[in-house]
């Protein structure tokens, strides 16, 4: 299962991943932090690019890449 969250939703994703790991034993995890660019508009009509931090969490019962920087063992 791959779950992604950006901005203020990241703490909710972290809580969800921890809940799943505690309820289902033997879950492997890979966490990755990236940024995404979002085109925003101001009230005056001008547009600008905003960078949002995004967290991607992969949860699996099957073993994942243990050499990945964001790997978490069960």
Backbone as CSV, one residue per row, in Angstrom:
resi,resn,N_x,N_y,N_z,CA_x,CA_y,CA_z,C_x,C_y,C_z
1,UNK,0.849,-1.155,0.000,0.000,0.000,0.000,0.902,1.227,0.000
2,UNK,0.607,2.175,-0.881,1.338,3.436,-0.928,0.379,4.546,-0.549
3,UNK,0.788,5.357,0.441,-0.043,6.463,0.905,0.804,7.724,0.832
4,UNK,0.193,8.812,0.347,0.905,10.082,0.219,0.131,11.181,0.913
5,UNK,0.868,12.149,1.460,0.244,13.314,2.074,1.160,14.512,1.878
6,UNK,0.550,15.697,1.823,1.320,16.930,1.652,0.880,17.953,2.689
7,UNK,1.806,18.833,3.034,1.494,19.946,3.913,1.021,19.512,5.290
8,UNK,-0.116,20.061,5.704,-0.625,19.821,7.051,-1.199,18.420,7.236
9,UNK,-1.333,17.637,6.174,-1.845,16.269,6.288,-0.752,15.264,6.658
10,UNK,0.510,15.686,6.666,1.612,14.765,6.959,1.499,14.145,8.352
11,UNK,1.209,14.904,9.415,1.083,14.253,10.738,-0.018,13.190,10.783
12,UNK,-1.077,13.376,10.036,-2.149,12.379,9.987,-1.645,11.106,9.319
13,UNK,-0.863,11.259,8.246,-0.295,10.099,7.555,0.658,9.339,8.470
14,UNK,1.473,10.049,9.226,2.407,9.393,10.147,1.628,8.597,11.198
15,UNK,0.582,9.191,11.738,-0.250,8.481,12.727,-0.906,7.251,12.123
16,UNK,-1.409,7.377,10.903,-2.038,6.251,10.218,-1.048,5.115,9.997
17,UNK,0.152,5.446,9.528,1.166,4.413,9.271,1.550,3.701,10.567
18,UNK,1.716,4.451,11.641,2.065,3.836,12.925,0.938,2.955,13.453
19,UNK,-0.292,3.384,13.280,-1.442,2.587,13.702,-1.489,1.256,12.958
20,UNK,-1.291,1.308,11.652,-1.311,0.080,10.842,-0.171,-0.841,11.263
21,UNK,1.029,-0.278,11.486,2.172,-1.106,11.886,1.960,-1.771,13.243
22,UNK,1.253,-1.111,14.150,1.003,-1.714,15.461,-0.113,-2.743,15.419
23,UNK,-1.061,-2.562,14.527,-2.191,-3.510,14.445,-1.846,-4.755,13.641
24,UNK,-1.030,-4.597,12.595,-0.656,-5.723,11.734,0.844,-5.946,11.880
25,UNK,1.213,-7.021,12.510,2.625,-7.306,12.750,3.307,-7.760,11.457
26,UNK,4.583,-7.449,11.330,5.380,-7.890,10.188,5.328,-6.958,8.995
27,UNK,4.900,-5.715,9.188,4.801,-4.759,8.072,6.147,-4.051,7.887
28,UNK,6.646,-4.079,6.661,7.843,-3.341,6.288,7.408,-1.952,5.821
29,UNK,8.285,-0.948,5.995,7.930,0.423,5.644,9.088,1.110,4.944
30,UNK,8.761,1.897,3.920,9.718,2.809,3.301,9.078,4.185,3.299
31,UNK,9.795,5.166,3.836,9.311,6.546,3.877,10.196,7.408,2.990
32,UNK,9.568,8.272,2.190,10.299,9.166,1.303,9.722,10.568,1.419
33,UNK,10.595,11.561,1.518,10.172,12.955,1.569,10.559,13.611,0.240
34,UNK,9.587,14.253,-0.396,9.831,14.957,-1.644,9.130,16.312,-1.592
35,UNK,9.281,17.079,-2.640,8.542,18.331,-2.766,7.768,18.311,-4.072
36,UNK,6.638,19.013,-4.079,5.865,19.165,-5.299,5.625,20.650,-5.512
37,UNK,5.549,21.038,-6.772,5.284,22.428,-7.107,3.804,22.600,-7.407
38,UNK,3.197,23.602,-6.775,1.777,23.877,-6.965,1.651,25.310,-7.474
39,UNK,0.882,25.482,-8.541,0.649,26.811,-9.083,-0.463,27.482,-8.284
40,UNK,-0.155,28.606,-7.654,-1.111,29.331,-6.825,-1.437,30.677,-7.467
41,UNK,-2.593,31.221,-7.134,-2.955,32.557,-7.600,-3.262,33.443,-6.408
42,UNK,-2.751,34.676,-6.473,-3.067,35.660,-5.442,-4.392,36.330,-5.779
43,UNK,-4.891,37.100,-4.841,-6.165,37.791,-5.059,-6.100,38.797,-6.193
44,UNK,-4.904,39.338,-6.433,-4.773,40.311,-7.519,-4.640,39.653,-8.888
45,UNK,-4.687,38.323,-8.930,-4.655,37.590,-10.195,-3.283,37.091,-10.594
46,UNK,-2.232,37.558,-9.928,-0.887,37.101,-10.253,-0.702,35.665,-9.766
47,UNK,0.018,34.893,-10.535,0.253,33.500,-10.137,1.704,33.323,-9.709
48,UNK,1.928,32.334,-8.864,3.274,32.017,-8.395,3.340,30.526,-8.086
49,UNK,4.535,30.015,-8.022,4.767,28.598,-7.736,5.057,28.447,-6.239
50,UNK,4.364,27.516,-5.610,4.571,27.227,-4.193,5.077,25.796,-4.066
51,UNK,6.111,25.595,-3.281,6.650,24.258,-3.044,6.023,23.672,-1.791
52,UNK,5.461,22.478,-1.917,4.884,21.771,-0.780,5.726,20.537,-0.478
53,UNK,5.923,20.276,0.801,6.609,19.052,1.206,5.598,17.910,1.153
54,UNK,6.026,16.775,0.611,5.151,15.614,0.487,5.840,14.402,1.105
55,UNK,5.072,13.610,1.838,5.572,12.377,2.430,4.893,11.202,1.747
56,UNK,5.693,10.246,1.304,5.181,9.023,0.678,5.605,7.858,1.562
57,UNK,4.627,7.070,2.010,4.904,5.912,2.857,4.418,4.662,2.136
58,UNK,5.320,3.705,1.984,4.993,2.409,1.385,4.985,1.375,2.507
59,UNK,3.862,0.672,2.660,3.723,-0.385,3.662,3.495,-1.707,2.949
60,UNK,4.190,-2.761,3.388,4.073,-4.040,2.711,4.358,-5.186,3.675
61,UNK,3.622,-6.275,3.503,3.928,-7.493,4.249,5.116,-8.215,3.623
62,UNK,5.319,-8.013,2.325,6.466,-8.598,1.632,7.698,-7.741,1.930
63,UNK,8.866,-8.357,2.013,10.081,-7.578,2.280,10.315,-6.506,1.208
64,UNK,10.760,-5.340,1.664,11.089,-4.239,0.762,12.608,-4.082,0.722
65,UNK,13.095,-3.123,-0.041,14.533,-2.875,-0.188,15.131,-2.414,1.143
66,UNK,15.879,-3.284,1.786,16.466,-2.967,3.091,17.588,-1.941,2.993
67,UNK,18.103,-1.702,1.795,19.174,-0.732,1.604,18.651,0.683,1.362
68,UNK,17.341,0.833,1.233,16.739,2.153,1.026,16.947,3.010,2.272
69,UNK,17.221,4.294,2.087,17.489,5.195,3.209,16.312,5.274,4.171
70,UNK,15.091,5.225,3.656,13.909,5.357,4.501,13.286,4.047,4.939
71,UNK,14.038,2.951,4.889,13.489,1.645,5.244,13.285,1.522,6.745
72,UNK,12.143,0.952,7.119,11.839,0.644,8.517,11.465,-0.815,8.652
73,UNK,12.211,-1.545,9.449,11.956,-2.979,9.642,10.698,-3.168,10.488
74,UNK,10.071,-4.344,10.341,8.879,-4.645,11.167,9.212,-4.711,12.642
